[in-house]
Amino acid sequence: MSPRRITVLGECVADAFTEPADTANELALRVLPGGGPANTAVSLARLGTPARFLARLSGDVFGRLFRTRLEASGVDLSYAVEAAEPSTLAVAELDALGQAAFSFHAQNTADWQWTPSELARVDLSETACLHTGSLALVREPGAGVVEDFLAVAAPRTTISIDPNVRPLLVRPEVYRSRLDRWCGLADVLRLSEDDLALLLPDTPPEKACDIWHSAGARLVVITRGAEGALASLDGERVQVPAVATQVVDTVGAGDSFTAGLLHHLGAGGFLGGRLEELDLAAVAEACAFATRVAALTCAVAGPNPPWQSELARP
């Protein structure tokens, strides 16, 4: 049987949510471990996919929090780097609809300092899919190292990328300048409607899919919040409706969707190559499963994806 392990590469971020304080002169923060790639790895492991996380974990208080959460969820940290630099911090304010606006504290933090030697030791022989994205692909000095790692891995494993554009930290033009190369490496490109607006302003989703297919990505999935998701496989498209849920907040929903999508594709035996056996019906099933995972994440506070057992409940 082909390997089902999915390896995720990227950052951990301490998500600090503002809360009411005792006095007007104080600001209370509730800190939860987050970061798009870390959330994806946690969600994969909770769904039952063997998940390994390639991260640079600081030894500070936030780094210890990250490690505890990842290990408690069943994520393999055997190749995680013990980093000397501090952890990345994001302060989040939620609006009335549960949407989060972030401000980042990320200068010279651990997540962006990848070296070729740190990734050269990683064994991907049992990995069916390598997933990355977000800031790991655009923050220097490590971004180029990560891209080179993907290029080396691409001939022998499925590559999945989630751009997860963060304009407060990196200008959208930087993402745009690299996106064609990512599509040339990626078999799966998953992004949000907000990402689309920043990467290809005023471009209809269907046209964007065709642009990215032309650049090399076989499967493009654009998540659209309450409108569900648009999936395009080599130009064949399907719309998948969202699952109705009482939204507490949307933090981590896109990461959970990505995990649900990859978990379902892996369970179906589609990962490990160039998606040669994948058809639109299987894509629709995987996206429908992913919307359920995302909906359950939206129903609780913070980036807290569901366990496999929760999906079995009516």
Secondary structure, DSSP 8 states (H G I E B T S, - for coil): ----EEEEE---EEEEEEE--SSTT--EEEEEEE-HHHHHHHHHHHHT--EEEE-EEESSHHHHHHHHHHHHTT-B-TT-EEESS--EEEEEEE-TTS-EEEEEE-TT-GGG---HHHHHT---TTEEEEEEEGGGGTSTTTHHHHHHHHHHHGGGSEEEEE----TTTS-HHHHHHHHHHHHHH-SEEEEEHHHHHHHSTT--HHHHHHHHHHHT-SEEEEE-GGG-EEEEETTEEEEE-------S--TTHHHHHHHHHHHHHHHTT--SSS-TT--HHHHHHHHHHHHHHHHHHHTSSSS----HHHHT--
